[in-house]
Amino acid sequence: MTPPSVWILTDGKAGDEQPLAGIAEAMGVTPEFRRVHPRKPFAWLMPWGPIDWRESPGRPGSPLAPPYPDVCLATGRRAVAYLRHLKRLSPTTCTVLFKDPRTRRHGADLVIVQAHDKLRGPDVKVVTTAPNRLPPARLDAIRADPPADLAALPRPRLAVLVGGDSRHHRFTPDDIARLIAGLQEKVAAGASLMITASRRTPPALAVALRALAERNGRVVFWNGDGANPLAAYMALADELVVTADSTNMIGEAATTGRPIQIFHPSGGHPKIAAFIDLLGKEVRVGRFPDAPATGTYPPVNSTADIADAVLTAFRR
């Protein structure tokens, strides 16, 4: 059977595009990325309002320009309006929306939500973790032929996944000091650290992480240059430290089958707490630095299950 053509429809945030790219990869297809950029006041009205008329299908550079795909994967409140418009333009396109759209007028044939969201229904697929680009085969391949510099690090090796400020979390100076102190204790106890930060990481925290790496030969810090080493960090980690501001990062950590220590900066949100509680029923989750988790578990990865659900929706 010929694989379907697939669009990924978002407003361009990497945190939205990468999970959907993982679904496409699990489907065995190469997607086409379509990015929406609605102006104000259109953006203010989304997901309920119309699309920006300057991005209508007949306009130059429109994200909805034909030919239309067999499947469209979308996420984000701005993308909801465009997915709804696409479904009117191309009723045969299988439209899939990730995360609760917070409106019944979403235009999706299938909605995929994580278990901590309350949305349920006949066309709603419920999963524990967000999709990702870390299938078991990829991690196994890295373990079989690891990067020499990372393989040379003494064990135990800790992957440290650092996010940053968000709507619900802030890294205060005290938070930064607490995180760095906890990491220093791990190094003093003999661990190696493989650290990656994000675009949201506050400059003061990034500087502190970089300084930690410069002072210790058993600490590596990815500064954003060159190929992203995240998959290698995950594959080679004996343990993971993840900041609580990103459920995507926590879900990615669960693909390893290794214990996860979650660092909680200031703030929080009940939905994130609910996600961590639910995930803790399947994986070993602790609190960094004062309540570590130990032991392994079967890796948790919802991506292949989501891809199967999308293909089933497309074929029916």
Buried (B, 14 or more C-beta within 10 A) or exposed (E): EEEBBBBBBBBBEEBBBBBBBBBBBBBEBEBEBBBBBBEEEBBEBBBEBBBBEEBBBEEEEBBBBEEBBBBBBBBBBBBBBBBBBBBEEBEEBBBBBBBBBEBEEBBBBBBBBBBBBEBEEEEBBBBBBBBBBBBBEBBEEBEEEBBEEBEEBEEBBBBBBBBBBBEBBBBBEEBBEBBBEBBBEBBEEEBBBBBBBBEBBBEEBBEBBBEBBEEBEBBBBBEEEEEEBBBBBBBBBBBBBBBBBBBBBBBBBBBBBBBBBBBBBEBBBEBBEBBBEBBBEBBBBBBBBEEBBEEEBEBBBBBBBBBEBBBEBBEE
